[in-house]
Amino acid sequence: MSVNVNVNVRPTKKTPEEKKENEVKLTETARQMLESIDKFELPEKFYDLEDKIAVDKEHDKIYDEVAEDAAFLRKALEDYMEGKPTTTATIAKLARLRRNTRLCYYATAQIRKEVAERMEVVDTKLLQLQNVTSEVQHIQKEIDRCLDFSAGDEDLELISVEEFLP
């Protein structure tokens, strides 16, 4: 019993040992942060760290990094189409592009949440203002009604105090 398996393997050009690109390395600060996190707390602290980075990182900086990574990946794709092997720097740039996209979406969601909270406060204040305005109008109408009130005794002649007191 024989099994025919077709595997498509993309032939790559063998290139002489080229100068290896600098691998992406963690900064000392990033390494210290990662080492300070206990393995059991890793997911929670990692996501907290990502949240903080997303809030602190400016959209312009994210945009610049995305533009840089996109240009690099465009060049890497052209190289791949020519048969050159993929480098670790390409994979790192792809990972950074995905991370920046995630950070951008998260930061946007945080901004929307903050705007919604502030809008809720503004809506509450506006409703209070409308209520107070309505009360003022109601009281003003009552004052006007009181001033316009006629008891029917306006036609009576008034007498002096001396005549009133014998």
C-alpha positions as CSV (number, residue, x, y, z in Angstrom):
1,M,0.0,0.0,0.0
2,S,1.6,3.3,-1.1
3,V,0.5,6.7,-0.2
4,N,1.2,9.6,-2.6
5,V,1.9,12.8,-0.8
6,N,2.5,16.0,-2.8
7,V,4.3,18.7,-0.9
8,N,4.9,22.0,-2.5
9,V,8.2,23.3,-1.5
10,R,9.3,26.7,-2.7
11,P,12.8,26.5,-4.0
12,T,15.0,29.1,-2.5
13,K,18.2,30.4,-4.0
14,K,21.2,29.5,-2.0
15,T,23.1,32.6,-1.1
16,P,26.6,32.6,0.4
17,E,26.7,33.3,4.1
18,E,25.7,36.9,4.2
19,K,26.1,39.3,7.1
20,K,23.4,38.5,9.6
21,E,21.0,41.3,10.3
22,N,21.0,42.5,13.8
23,E,18.4,40.5,15.7
24,V,15.8,42.4,17.6
25,K,16.9,42.5,21.3
26,L,15.0,43.6,24.3
27,T,16.0,46.8,25.9
28,E,17.4,46.6,29.4
29,T,14.3,48.3,30.8
30,A,12.1,45.7,29.0
31,R,14.2,42.9,30.2
32,Q,14.1,44.1,33.8
33,M,10.3,44.5,33.6
34,L,9.9,41.0,32.3
35,E,12.2,39.5,34.8
36,S,10.4,41.2,37.7
37,I,7.1,39.6,36.8
38,D,6.4,36.3,38.6
39,K,5.4,33.5,36.1
40,F,2.1,32.9,37.8
41,E,1.2,36.6,37.5
42,L,2.5,36.9,34.0
43,P,-0.8,37.2,32.1
44,E,-2.3,39.8,34.4
45,K,0.8,41.9,34.7
46,F,1.5,41.6,31.0
47,Y,-1.9,42.9,30.0
48,D,-1.7,45.7,32.6
49,L,1.6,46.6,31.1
50,E,0.1,46.6,27.6
51,D,-2.8,48.7,28.8
52,K,-0.4,51.3,30.3
53,I,1.7,51.3,27.1
54,A,-1.4,51.7,25.0
55,V,-2.6,54.7,27.0
56,D,0.9,56.3,27.3
57,K,2.0,55.8,23.7
58,E,1.0,58.6,21.4
59,H,-0.9,57.8,18.1
60,D,1.7,59.7,16.1
61,K,4.5,57.5,17.4
62,I,2.4,54.4,16.6
63,Y,1.7,55.8,13.2
64,D,5.4,56.4,12.5
65,E,6.3,52.9,13.7
66,V,3.6,51.3,11.5
67,A,4.8,53.3,8.5
68,E,8.4,52.2,9.1
69,D,7.4,48.6,9.6
70,A,5.1,48.6,6.5
71,A,8.0,49.9,4.3
72,F,10.3,47.3,5.8
73,L,7.8,44.5,5.2
74,R,7.1,45.7,1.7
75,K,10.8,45.3,0.9
76,A,10.9,42.0,2.7
77,L,8.0,40.7,0.6
78,E,9.8,41.8,-2.6
79,D,12.9,39.9,-1.4
80,Y,10.8,36.8,-0.6
81,M,9.2,36.9,-4.0
82,E,12.8,36.9,-5.4
83,G,13.5,33.8,-3.4
84,K,15.5,35.3,-0.6
85,P,15.0,33.7,2.8
86,T,13.0,35.5,5.5
87,T,15.0,37.0,8.3
88,T,14.2,37.2,12.0
89,A,14.1,40.9,11.7
90,T,11.2,40.6,9.3
91,I,9.3,38.4,11.7
92,A,10.1,40.9,14.5
93,K,8.8,43.8,12.4
94,L,5.7,41.8,11.6
95,A,5.1,41.1,15.3
96,R,5.7,44.8,16.1
97,L,3.2,45.8,13.4
98,R,0.6,43.5,14.9
99,R,1.3,44.8,18.4
100,N,1.1,48.5,17.3
101,T,-2.2,47.7,15.6
102,R,-3.5,46.2,18.8
103,L,-2.2,49.1,20.8
104,C,-3.8,51.6,18.5
105,Y,-7.2,49.8,18.7
106,Y,-7.0,49.5,22.4
107,A,-5.9,53.2,22.8
108,T,-8.8,54.2,20.6
109,A,-11.2,52.1,22.7
110,Q,-9.8,53.7,25.9
111,I,-10.3,57.2,24.4
112,R,-13.9,56.3,23.4
113,K,-14.6,55.0,26.9
114,E,-13.2,58.2,28.4
115,V,-15.2,60.4,26.0
116,A,-18.4,58.4,26.9
117,E,-17.8,59.0,30.6
118,R,-17.3,62.7,30.1
119,M,-20.3,62.9,27.8
120,E,-22.4,61.2,30.5
121,V,-21.2,63.9,33.0
122,V,-22.0,66.6,30.4
123,D,-25.5,65.1,29.8
124,T,-26.2,65.0,33.5
125,K,-25.2,68.7,33.9
126,L,-27.3,69.6,30.9
127,L,-30.3,67.9,32.3
128,Q,-29.8,69.7,35.6
129,L,-29.5,73.0,33.8
130,Q,-32.7,72.3,31.9
131,N,-34.5,71.4,35.1
132,V,-33.4,74.6,36.8
133,T,-34.3,76.7,33.8
134,S,-37.8,75.1,33.8
135,E,-38.1,75.8,37.5
136,V,-37.1,79.5,37.0
137,Q,-39.6,79.9,34.2
138,H,-42.3,78.3,36.3
139,I,-41.5,80.6,39.3
140,Q,-41.4,83.7,37.0
141,K,-44.9,82.8,35.7
142,E,-46.2,82.5,39.2
143,I,-44.7,85.9,40.1
144,D,-46.3,87.4,37.0
145,R,-49.7,85.8,38.0
146,C,-49.4,87.2,41.5
147,L,-48.6,90.7,40.2
148,D,-51.5,90.6,37.7
149,F,-53.9,89.2,40.4
150,S,-57.0,91.4,40.9
151,A,-58.8,90.8,44.2
152,G,-61.7,93.1,43.2
153,D,-61.0,95.6,46.0
154,E,-58.8,98.0,43.9
155,D,-61.8,100.3,43.4
156,L,-62.3,101.0,47.1
157,E,-61.3,104.4,48.3
158,L,-58.7,104.5,51.0
159,I,-59.2,106.6,54.1
160,S,-56.5,108.4,56.0
161,V,-55.1,107.0,59.3
162,E,-56.6,109.9,61.3
163,E,-60.1,109.1,60.0
164,F,-59.6,105.4,60.6
165,L,-58.5,105.9,64.2
166,P,-61.1,107.8,66.3
